[in-house]
Amino acid sequence: MSLHRPFRLALIVAAVCMAGCSRDTPPDTSAPDATTPAVASTPAGPAVATPAPDTATTLVAYQWQLEFASDAAGQSIAAFFPAPDRPMGIEFADGRLNVTGGCNRISAGYQLLESTQMQVGQGISTMMACPPPLGDADAAFARFLKGTLQVAIAGEAGAPQLRLAAADGSTLMFSGTPTPENRFGGPGMRAFLEVSPQPCVAPAPSTPPCLMVRDRHFDENGIASGSPGEWRPLHEGIEGYTPAVGEQHVVRVKRFEQAGVAGGEPTVHYVLDLVIETRTIQ
């Protein structure tokens, strides 16, 4: 028995040495671990393309003018185009869409279900008796703007295109121009102006019509309050407003003020929002 003890002791020492050596030896990194995916190197190249603009943001940042309307067979729908000088369109703001250019004021709530779908709620409209073709255009928009619409925005920044498609296969295509809020960098202030039928003298033939205006005031219920201001010339005119011979208007406008150049006087820009009163002058 004593002859085997050195042999057993040698085996124990060898085992301890092997265990210690396995802990001290660094792992072999010459081959990739089968459980860890290899990371491919990224070669230098052009920057990744900018993602498409956010649909919700783009809708409210532009005024959309109707360019083309077609049915499921691809045939043009003439009812959407009442006159060459009367373009129809849509504006989006505060969760509502509004039809522009028509006879009646048509509006409806909308909600984006995702970037490619829009749910349009029950529409409302004023009840003016509009003869054709304006009445036909109003009716065509009222039929189209309901239920779930497919939405797609394409084109370059600053000049996007909007495509709306209904479940029946009809499609409307719009071109976008920046809203005043987009152009002037913020929301405008609401104001009311009374426009005289007698214009003032424009500083140059190429400038907008010079208007004689005065400030008006209305309470939250739309009732006139206070006294009108003094008549004054508005040489820059009102964007979107065209005076009519023999008519005096009260208009609701958006007033945008921009800082002057090199510390000069700020510039003021008026954009038509709505004609709220019309009076015929004999």
BELMO-V916721 format. One record per pair of residues at least 24 apart in sequence whose ideal C-beta (glycine too) atoms are under 6 Angstrom apart, sorted by sequence separation. I is the first residue (numbers start at 1). J is the second residue. If there is no record, write none. Layout:
I:J  I:J
This chain:
65:89  104:128  192:216  251:275  252:276  64:89  103:128  120:145  210:235  64:90  120:146  192:218  211:237  249:275  250:276  103:130  250:277  63:91  209:237  119:148  208:237  249:278  103:134  117:148  118:149  240:271  241:272  247:278  248:279  60:92  203:235  238:270  239:271  240:272  59:92  60:93  118:151  200:233  247:280  248:281  104:138  216:250  238:272  102:137  103:138  106:141  116:151  246:281  102:138  108:145  99:141  88:137  82:133  197:248  82:134  195:249  82:137  56:112  194:250  79:136  193:251  55:115  80:140  192:252  193:253  79:140  191:253  191:255  188:254  189:255  188:255  188:256  184:256  197:281  180:271  58:153  72:169  55:153  64:162  71:170  70:171  69:172  68:173  67:173  66:174  67:175  64:174  65:175  64:176  62:176  63:177  62:178  63:179  61:182
